[in-house]
């Protein structure tokens, strides 16, 4: 299920300058994070699909604006590097190489990724941001929103999503619900202490009690290695999906 920010508050782009909007034919459909001036990371499910094989030239990312689909700077995507083990849910990570690097300023900044094998303590507060829907199957937000959510245990997450939670996933949310990511936030950032710790992946509904949001764990070795290898790989393959 695609994931938007439920229970969040309006956010400034200066507080989230790494936040990107992934657009196809000029319309927002997923979030992403800027990790190098010319490299972004998002969820594999945002870039997987035959339609992108034929529309790569119409795929772009927008940076530097808190307004969905307006303002900031727009740059085309030339290469998509999807995790080779992505199966529709697990290994949900994709790296994008941009046509030209963004010029960095107070509204556009890169964010470092969480180092490999770092374990985030239970209860740690993370920030999720995005332009997704305000409620399950509801309208998208016109403005950038952000919400703070605590990390929950893998055991609690496995109880919420039996047989679906893998080591490449981490979960954040409140037992009582009310604050979460939702449709349109997929691929966007989960940030802990200024580091990209997770990628919005999936959930049940949006902000439902006892159903935390599920995020791709950037510190997982296979995810972390994929991101770093793709940064180099896209330089060798300047156009395409691989």
N, C-alpha and C positions, 0 to 999 in steps of 0.2 A: 504494500500500500504506500503510495506516495505520501511524503510528508510535507505545515505552515505554523506560524506562531500563534498558539492559543493562550490567552491570559497574559499576553505581553504588553509592553508599552512602546510608544513611539521612540525611535532611536535615531541618533545623529550619525551621519556617515563618518564624521571625525572620530567617533568612538569605535567604529567598526570599519576602518578604511580598507580592510582585506575582503570585505563582502562584495561578491559579484552576483550579477543576475545573468543567467544563461538564457539566451533568446534564440528562437528559431523563427525565421521569417518575421523578425521584429517583435515577437511576443514572448514574454517571460514564461518559462515553464519549470525551471529548477534554479537552485542556488549553486554557488561555487565559491572557492576561496583562492585568493592570489598568493602563491607561495614563492614565485620568482616574478620579475617584471614581465616576463613573457610565458609564464607557466601557471596554470590553475589546476586545482583538484576538485573533483565532484564525485557523485555516486555513479557507479557503472550503469545502474538502471536508468539514469538520465540520458546516457549516450548510446545505450544498446538498442538495436532495432534496425530493420532494413531501411526505414525511411531516411535515417541519417547517412546511409551509404550513398544516397543520391542527392542529399541536400547539405552536404558538409559545407559547401560554399555559402550557405545561408545561415550557418550557425555562428553566433557571436556572443561575446560577453560584454556586459556594461559595468563600468566601475565609477566610483566617485559620486554617487547620487543616492539620496534616501527616498527617491520617488520612483516607483516601478515604471519602467519603460520610458523614462524621460530624463534628460540632463546627463551630466557626467561625460564619460568617454566610452566609445564603442569600438571594439577591436574584433576582428574575425578570428575564427578558430581554423587552424590548418591541419592539425593532427590530433587524433584521439588514441590514447594508449589504455586499453581496458585490461583489467587483471585477467590473465589467462585462465584462472580457475573460477571466474565468476559464473554462477549457475542460476541466476535469477534472484538470488537473495544473499548468499554468502560471498565473501570477497567483493563487496560492493564498493569498488573504488575505480576511478578513471582519471587519467591525467591528460590535460589539454595543453597543446602548444599553440601559442597565439601568433598571429600574423606579424605583429610588431609589438615591441615591449611597451607597456604603459610607462608614462613619465610619472615618477613617484612624487607625491606632495602630501599635504595634510589630509587630503580626502582619498588618496590612493596609496596604500602601503602593503607590502608583503607581510605575511605572518609565518614564523618558523613552525615547523611541525614538531610534535612531541617526539623526543628521541625513542629509539627502539627499546622495547622491553620495560619501559617505565610503567609502573602500576599506580593508577590513580586511587587514593584511599577512599574507602566507603564514606559517603556523606559529603565529599568534595563538591563545592558549588561550581557549576559551569554556566557559561552564557551561550545561548543559541539565538541566532538572528536570521531574518529572512523576510520575504515578501509574500509568503503563502496565504492560504485561506484563513479566515478568522474563526471558522468552525468547520467540522467535518462536512464536506460537500457544500460548503458555503462560499461566499465571494472572496476573492483575493484581496489582500490589503494593498491600498494604493501607496502606502508609506512603509518604510523599513521598520520592523518591530524587533524587539529583543526580549528575552525572558531568562531568568536564572532558575536552574533546576539542579537538584542534588543527585549524586551518583547512588544507584541502588545496587544491591548485591547480584551476582550472577545467578544465585539460587532463586531469588525473588523474580528475576527476569525469566528464568526457565519455567517457573510456576505459571507466569502470565502467558508465556508462549511455548507450550510443551513441544519438545523435539525440534525447535526452530533456532534456538540460540547456540551460536558457535563461538569458538575462542576468538574469532575476528570481530566480535561484537561487544559493545558495552552499552549499558542502559542508564538513563537518567530520567527522573521524574518524581512526582509526589504521590504518596499512597492515595491521597484524597483526590488526585487529578486536578484539573483546572488550568494547568500550565504545561504546554507541550509544543512540539513542532507538528505541522499538519501538511496537507497537500500544497505543493508549490515551494516548500522549504527544502525538499529533498536535495541532497548534494551540498547543502549549505554547511556552515561551520558550527562546531561545538568547541568552545574555547575555554581552556583552563590556564589561569595565570599567564595569559598572553601567548599561549601556544595552541596550535591547532591540534586538538586531542581526538576529535571525532568528526564524522561526516554523517549528516542526517540520512537515515536509511529507510526505516519503516516503523509502523506501530499499528495499534488497533484503534480505529476512530481517531479522535484528537482530544487529548486531555481527559480521557476516561479514567475513573478511579481504578487503581490496581493494575493499570496497563502503562508502564513507562515507555518513553520513546527509545527506539533502538538505533544505535549509531555504529558505523564502521570504526573500529579501534585503530587509530593511526599508529599507535605504538606497537601493535602486533608485528612480529618480525616479517611475516609474508606481505603484509600491507605496506609497512615501512620500506622494505626493500624494493617493492614494486614502484612506489612513488619515486624513490631515488634513481632506480634504473631507468624509468621512463623519462626523467629529466634529461638524461644523457641520450637515450634512444631517439627522442623526437628530433634531436639535432641531426641525426643521421638519416631520418626519414621525414622530410619536411612537409609531406602531404599524405593524408590517408588515415585509415583506421586500422590499428594493429594491437 
